[in-house]
Amino acid sequence: MNSQTKSEIFRDLHSKDGLFVLANVWDVGSAKMMAAMGFPALATTSAGYAFSQGKIDWVGALSREEVLDHAGELLNATDLPVSADLEDGYGATPEEVAKTVTLAGEIGLAGCTIEDTTGNKESPIYDFGLAKERIAAAVEAANALSHPFMLTARAENYLHGRPDLDDTIKRLQAFDEVGADVLYAPGLPDLDAVRTVCRATDKPINVVAGIGLPGVSIEDLRDAGVKRVSLGSVLARTAIGAALNAASDILEKGILNDAFGAAATFSHIEDLISAASNKA
């Protein structure tokens, strides 16, 4: 399936009735398995990939080239559309963000996310004006591509110690104004905040699983007006958590077989990989 078709499928997922779930994967194997399980689209996870490379999840830990090379591997793994977590766009200036989006589109990605995070722990969020300019440049680059490209703009206040819903909505509305296709504020504290964000714009809203919102279901998010749920780093962290727990049982308690209760069977893994490989 070519990039044009994949991108059209991804775009159309955002206009259909209801909500869809985007599986964030961190290597070719996880991409093939999630595709075989029936997810309609995939995305990268900066955290999941960073951890797999022995790096921390922080802006700048991975280069633009590393991330796009990784995304290209996932694109070739299945026939599903892929969106990339491109962090801050790998540059402070609007021009660098636009360059990143152009390169992402040229390798065949169907979309990406761009954050308003600086990577500076002392001042982690870009000033409002520059944040808006960066997304405007990203949108202009996306619109210049030869295929549809869903540009998701992220307002990161809640992940960086700034629980300011009014400012978060102001940013999302500004990103909407300059043409972002999807809006995303990770770490919203509760379902009321999600509803408020959804009412503040007509653009599709993405909510991430695994960060806050305890007890909230897919149905709850659909009823609140959410269009897309991304799994973020939670699948990767779940896999790592199971491995660490088993290793701890072995080292600290001398447990062997009972430590491996969460392990998938060879046949299950192989069946999923084979199914995805046959479709790709």
C-alpha positions in Angstrom: 0.0 0.0 0.0 1.5 3.4 -1.0 1.9 6.5 1.2 -1.0 8.3 -0.4 -3.5 5.5 0.4 -2.1 5.0 3.9 -2.4 8.7 4.6 -5.9 8.9 3.3 -6.9 6.0 5.5 -5.4 7.8 8.5 -7.1 11.1 7.7 -10.4 9.4 7.3 -10.2 7.7 10.7 -10.4 11.2 12.2 -13.7 12.0 10.5 -15.6 8.8 11.1 -18.2 8.5 13.8 -16.9 7.4 17.2 -13.4 7.0 18.5 -10.4 5.0 17.4 -7.4 3.8 19.3 -3.9 4.4 18.0 -1.3 1.8 19.1 2.1 3.3 19.8 4.9 0.8 19.1 8.6 0.8 19.7 10.1 -1.8 17.3 9.3 -3.8 14.2 8.1 -6.8 16.3 5.6 -4.7 18.3 4.4 -3.0 15.1 3.7 -6.3 13.5 1.9 -7.8 16.5 -0.3 -4.7 17.1 -1.2 -4.6 13.4 -2.2 -8.3 13.5 -4.3 -7.7 16.6 -6.5 -5.3 14.6 -5.4 -1.7 15.4 -6.3 0.6 12.5 -3.1 2.7 12.7 0.2 2.8 14.5 2.3 5.6 16.0 5.8 5.7 17.4 6.5 6.4 21.1 9.5 8.6 21.8 9.7 7.2 25.4 9.3 3.5 24.3 12.0 3.9 21.6 14.3 5.8 23.9 14.1 3.1 26.6 14.8 0.4 24.0 17.9 2.3 23.1 19.0 2.7 26.7 18.3 6.4 26.8 16.0 8.5 28.9 12.8 10.1 27.6 13.8 13.7 27.3 13.8 16.2 24.4 17.1 15.8 22.6 17.9 12.3 23.9 17.2 11.1 20.3 18.2 12.9 17.2 15.8 13.8 14.3 17.7 11.3 12.1 17.5 8.5 14.6 13.7 9.0 15.1 12.9 9.2 11.4 15.1 6.2 10.6 13.1 4.3 13.3 9.8 5.5 11.9 10.9 4.3 8.4 11.4 0.8 9.8 7.9 0.8 11.3 6.5 2.1 8.0 8.0 -0.9 6.2 6.8 -3.4 8.8 3.1 -3.3 8.0 0.5 -1.8 5.7 -0.9 0.4 8.4 -0.6 4.2 8.4 2.0 5.4 10.9 2.2 8.7 12.8 5.4 9.8 14.5 6.0 11.3 17.9 8.4 14.1 16.8 8.7 15.7 20.2 9.6 19.4 19.9 10.3 19.1 16.2 14.0 18.9 16.8 14.6 22.6 16.9 13.5 25.7 18.6 12.8 27.8 15.5 9.7 27.5 13.3 12.1 26.8 10.4 13.5 23.7 12.0 10.1 22.4 13.0 9.0 22.8 9.4 12.0 21.0 8.2 11.2 18.1 10.5 7.6 17.9 9.2 8.8 18.0 5.6 11.3 15.1 6.2 8.6 13.1 8.0 6.2 13.5 5.1 8.8 12.6 2.6 9.5 9.2 4.1 5.8 8.4 4.0 4.5 9.1 7.4 0.7 9.8 7.6 1.1 12.3 10.4 3.1 13.5 13.5 2.8 15.2 16.8 4.7 18.4 17.7 5.0 19.6 21.3 5.4 23.0 22.8 8.1 21.6 25.1 11.5 23.3 25.1 13.7 20.5 26.7 14.9 23.1 29.2 14.0 22.0 32.7 14.1 25.5 34.0 11.7 26.8 31.4 10.0 23.7 29.9 7.2 25.3 27.8 7.7 27.7 24.9 6.2 31.1 25.2 2.7 31.3 23.8 3.7 33.4 20.7 6.6 31.2 19.7 4.6 28.0 20.3 1.9 29.2 17.9 4.5 30.2 15.3 6.1 26.8 15.5 2.8 25.0 14.9 1.9 27.4 12.1 5.2 26.6 10.4 4.6 22.9 10.9 1.1 23.2 9.3 2.5 25.1 6.3 5.0 22.3 5.7 2.4 19.6 6.1 0.1 21.3 3.6 2.9 21.4 1.1 3.3 17.6 1.1 2.1 15.5 -1.8 -0.2 13.4 0.4 -2.5 14.1 3.4 -0.6 14.6 6.6 -2.4 14.9 10.0 -0.5 17.4 12.1 -1.2 17.0 15.8 -0.3 19.9 18.1 0.5 19.1 21.7 0.1 21.5 24.7 2.4 20.0 27.4 1.6 22.1 30.5 0.3 19.2 32.6 3.4 17.1 32.0 5.7 19.8 33.2 4.2 21.1 36.5 1.9 23.7 35.0 -1.6 22.5 35.7 -3.2 25.5 34.0 -6.3 24.4 32.1 -7.1 27.9 30.8 -3.6 28.3 29.3 -3.7 24.8 27.9 -7.0 25.5 26.1 -5.7 28.9 24.9 -2.8 27.1 23.4 -4.9 24.4 21.8 -7.3 27.0 20.3 -4.3 28.9 18.9 -3.0 25.7 17.3 -6.4 25.2 15.9 -6.5 28.7 14.5 -3.2 28.2 12.6 -4.5 24.9 11.1 -3.5 22.0 13.3 -5.5 18.9 12.3 -5.6 17.3 15.8 -5.2 18.7 19.3 -3.6 17.0 22.2 -3.0 17.9 25.9 -1.4 14.9 27.6 -1.9 14.5 31.3 -5.3 16.1 31.8 -6.3 15.4 35.4 -9.9 14.1 35.0 -12.8 13.5 32.7 -14.2 17.0 33.4 -11.1 18.5 32.0 -11.3 16.3 29.0 -14.9 17.4 28.4 -13.9 21.0 28.7 -11.1 20.6 26.2 -13.4 18.8 23.7 -16.0 21.6 24.0 -13.3 24.3 23.4 -12.7 23.3 19.7 -14.3 21.5 16.8 -11.0 19.7 15.9 -10.4 16.1 16.8 -9.0 15.6 20.3 -6.4 13.0 21.2 -6.2 11.7 24.8 -3.3 9.5 25.9 -3.8 6.3 27.9 -1.6 5.4 30.8 -1.0 9.0 32.1 -3.6 9.9 34.7 -7.4 9.4 34.2 -7.7 6.4 36.5 -10.8 4.3 36.0 -11.7 6.2 32.8 -12.9 3.9 30.0 -12.9 4.1 26.2 -16.6 4.6 26.4 -16.2 7.5 28.9 -13.8 9.2 26.5 -16.0 8.6 23.5 -19.0 10.2 25.4 -16.8 13.1 26.4 -16.1 13.9 22.7 -12.7 12.4 22.3 -11.9 11.2 18.7 -8.6 9.4 19.2 -6.9 7.6 22.1 -3.2 7.0 21.7 -1.5 4.4 23.9 1.7 6.4 24.3 4.4 4.7 26.1 2.1 2.4 28.2 2.5 -0.7 26.1 6.3 -0.4 26.1 6.3 0.4 29.9 4.0 -2.6 30.5 6.4 -4.9 28.7 9.4 -3.5 30.6 7.5 -3.7 33.9 6.7 -7.4 33.4 10.4 -8.1 32.6 11.6 -6.1 35.6 9.2 -7.9 37.9 10.2 -11.3 36.7 13.9 -10.4 36.9 13.4 -9.1 40.5 11.6 -12.4 41.5 14.6 -14.3 40.1 17.3 -12.3 41.8 15.6 -11.5 45.1 13.4 -14.6 45.7 15.0 -17.3 43.7 11.7 -17.8 41.8 11.9 -19.3 38.3 8.8 -20.6 36.5 6.3 -18.7 38.6 8.0 -15.4 37.6 7.0 -15.9 34.0 3.2 -15.8 34.3 2.9 -12.8 32.0 5.1 -14.3 29.2 3.4 -14.8 25.9 3.9 -18.2 24.2 6.1 -18.7 21.2 3.2 -19.8 19.1 1.1 -16.7 20.0 4.0 -14.3 19.1 4.9 -16.2 15.9 1.2 -16.3 14.8 0.8 -12.6 15.2 4.1 -11.8 13.4 3.3 -14.1 10.6 -0.2 -12.7 10.1 1.2 -9.1 9.9 4.0 -10.2 7.6 1.6 -11.8 5.2 -0.5 -8.6 5.0 2.5 -6.2 4.5 
